[in-house]
């Protein structure tokens, strides 16, 4: 069921860093092994030894670093969700820019049903996709939300037929990868900046990103391709 243990949490930042450093990678897709679950959540068998003192601090740091790596990835991220998407698995999906789910997927954070105090560091991904009242409903009830409920709430961005999930996710990734990388990066950073600092966004940094797009070789290529009625070939420069 793809439960997330400490080793998995610890490996995520390096995996994301490798994808960021690889110029052939334009979009990062996260998926679970098999078809039963994206992830059943954190491996609760580890909780008895990681819920107090230094062990708890170390475990929370692993989670925080993993979520941060995905949320701050320089490249667009897509969660491809099939089956169960629970607890820390749902949080991981919410750290992605986009979430495509197959019909029949279900979502929950059952911490209240397990007597688990919810880590405040895990609230941010929830609030990036859901309203405050929706987050409270998810946490207060611990219940499962259906695929259609998740779509309505914004927990997922697109619902696909199960047998079309992989092809539709791949089509989305390919569509994004054909666009100018600098422009996509600027868009990602602008949205994230306004989300994270709505009252005082760093406009100087955002304006610089936009200016770099206009000064890029890709901008010239985009203009030429449009005039010549052909597909542009962007290089991220």
MIDREN-838609 format. One record per atom (N, C-alpha, C): x, y, z. Coordinates in steps of 0.2 Angstrom, whole numbers, plus 5000, padded with zeros to 4 digits. Example, Ala and Ser with C-alpha at 12.3 -4.5 7.8 and 13.67 -1.06 7.14 Angstrom:
2
506649725039506249785039506649845039506449895035506849955036506450005039
END
This chain:
237
500449945000500050005000500450065000501150054999501550114998501650165005501650125011501650165017502350205017502350265019503050305019503450295025503950255025504350255031504950305031505350305036505850355037506350355031506550295029507050295023506750325017506050315016505750345010505750425011505550445017505550525018506250545017506750515020507450535019507750545012507450495008507750495001507450544996506850574998506450614993506850684991507250714996507550774994508150764989508450704990508950694985508650674978508150644978507750624972507550684968507250734972507050794969507650834966508150834970508750874968509050844962509050784961509350744955508850764949508250774950507750784944507850864942507950904947508150974946508750984942509250944943509950954940509950924933509450884932509450844925509050894920509450914915509150964910508650924906508650864905508250824901507550814905507550834911506850824915506550894915505950894912505550964912504950964917504750904919504150894923504350834928504150834934504250784939503550754941503450684940502850654941502950604947502550614952502550564958501950524957502150454958501650404958501750344963501250314965501350254969501550194965501850144968502050084965501350044965501250014959500649974958499950014957499449984958498750024957498350024963498549994968498050004974498050064978498650094978498750164982499250204979499150274979499650314979500150314985499850314991500150304997499650295003499650245007499250235013499450285018499950325017500150375022500850345026500950385031501550375035501550305038502150265039502150205042502050215049501450195052501250215059501650165063501950105061502350065065502950095068503150155065503750185067503550235072502950255073502750305078502850295085502850225087502950215094503650235096504150225091504850245093505050315091504550355088504750415085504250475087503950465093503450515095503650555101504350545103504550585109505250605108505450655112506150675112506450685106507150675105507550685100507250645094507050585095506750545089506150575086505750605090505150645087505450705082505950735085506150795082506550775075506850715075507250695069506750675064506150635066505650615062505250675059505150725063504750775060505250815055505850815056506350855052506350815045506350745045506250705039505650725035505050735038504450745035504550815032504750865036504750935034505250945028505850915028506250915022505950885016505650825017505350795011504850835008504350865012503850905009504150975006504651005009504951065007505251055000505550994999505950974993505450974987504850944988504350934983504051004982503851044987503451104986503951154983504551154984505051204982505451184976505251124973505551104967505551154961506051164958506151214953505751194947505551134946505151114940504451094942503951094937503351084939503251004941502850994946502750934949501950914948501850844947501250814946501150754950500650754954500450684958499950644954500150584952499750544949499450494954498750504955498450464961498050414959498150354961497750294960497550264966496950244968496850214974496850254980497050224986497050264992497650314992497450374995497850424996497750455003498150435007497950445014498550475018498350515023498850545028499450575025500050555026500650585024500650585016500350525013500250525006499850575003499350595006498950655004499350715004499650725010500050785011500550785005500950735003501450734998501150754991500550724990500150744984499950814984499750844989499650914990500250964989500850934990501450974989501550984982501250944978501350944970500951004967501151034962500851084959500151064956500151004953499450974950499350904953498750884953498550814955498050784951498250734947497750704943497650634946496950624947496750554950496350514946496350454947495950404943495250394947494750374943494150364947494150314952493850324957493850274963494450294968494850344967495350364972494950384978495250374984494950404990495450434994495250484998495750535001495550535009496050545013495850555020496450565024496450605030496950605035496650585041496750525043496350495049496750505056497150555056497450565063497050565069496450605068496050615074495750545076495650495072495450435073495950385076496550405076497150365079497450405085497150455087497350495093498050525092498150545085498850575083498750655083499150685087499150765086499450775079499150815076499350835069499950885069500450865065501050905065500850975062500951035065500751095062501151105056501751075055502151085049501751065043501251015044500950985038500351025036500151075040499551115038499651155032500251175030500351225025500151185018500351125017500151095010499351095010499051075015498251075015497951145013498251195016497951265015498151295008498651255005498851284998498251254993497851204995497351184990496651194993496551194999495951195002495751255007495151275008494951325012495151305019495151355024495251335031494651295033494051305032493551265034493551195031493751185025493851115022494451085026494951115027495551085031495251055038494851105041494651085047494151015047493751015042493350955041493750895040494250905035494650845034495050815041495250865045495550845051495150825057494550865057494050845063493750785062493550765056493150705055493650645053494150655050494650595048494250545043493750575040493350525036493750525029493450475025493750475018493250515013493650545009493250585004493350554997492750554994492750514987493150554982493250524976493550564970493150624968492550624968492150684966492150734971492150714978492150764983492850794983493350754982494050784981494150834975493850824970493850864964493450934966492850924969492450984970492851024975493250994980493551034985494251064983494551044977495151064975495751024977495550964981496050924983496450894977496050874972496350854965496150904960496550914955496450964950496150934944496150864943495850834937495650764939495050734937494850664938494750634931495150574931495150534924494850474925494650444920494450374920495050334922494950274926495550244928496050224923495750194917496250164912496550224908496350284909496650344905497050384910497150364916497550414921498250424918498550364917499250374915499350414908498950394904499050434897498850504898498350524902498150594903498650634907498950594912499550624916500150634911500250594907500850594902500750654897500150654895499950714890500050774893499850784900499950844903500650864904501050814906501750824907502150844900501950814895502250834888501950904886501350924888501150984886501551044889501651034896502051074900502751074897503051014896503751014894503951044887503451054883503551084877503551164877503351194883503351264884504051284886504151354886504751384888504951374895505451334897505651324904505651384909505951434906506051494910505351524912504951524907504251554908503851514913503851444912503551404917503851414924504451414925504751424931504551494934504551544930504351614933503551604935503151574931502451564933502351524940502751474940502751434947502951474953503551514952503751554957503251614959502951644954502551694955501951674959501651614957501051594961501251574968501851534969502051514975502151574980502451624977502651684981502051724984501451724979500851764982500451714987500551654986500251604991500551604997501251604997501651605004501651675007501651725003501751795006501251845003500651835004500051875001500151945003500351955009500352025011500952065009501452035008502152065006502552025001502252014995502651974990503352004988503851964987504451994984504352014977504152074976503952094969504652104965505152124968505752134965506052074962506052024966506251954963505751924958505151934958504651914953504751954947504852024947504952064941505652044938506152024942506752004939506651934935506251894937506151824934505751844927505251884927504951904921505351934916505851984919506252014914506751964911506951914915507451864912507051824906506451814907506051784901506051824895505951884896505951934890506651934887507151934891507851934888508151874886507751814886508051754885508051734877508451684875508451654869507751624867507451594872506751564871506251614869506251674872505851724870505851744862506451754860506651764853506351704849506451644851506251584848505551584847505151594853504451594853504151644848504451704848504251754843504351734836504951704834505051684828504551624826504451584830504051524829503351544827503151594831502451624830502351654823502851694821502851724815502951674809503351624810503451574805502951524805502451524810501951474810502151404811502651394816502951334817502951324825503151264827503151244834503851274836503851304842504551334844504951274847505551284847506051234850506351274856506151264862506451304868507051264871507551304873508151274876508251294884507751334886507851354893508451404894508551444889509051494889508751554887
END
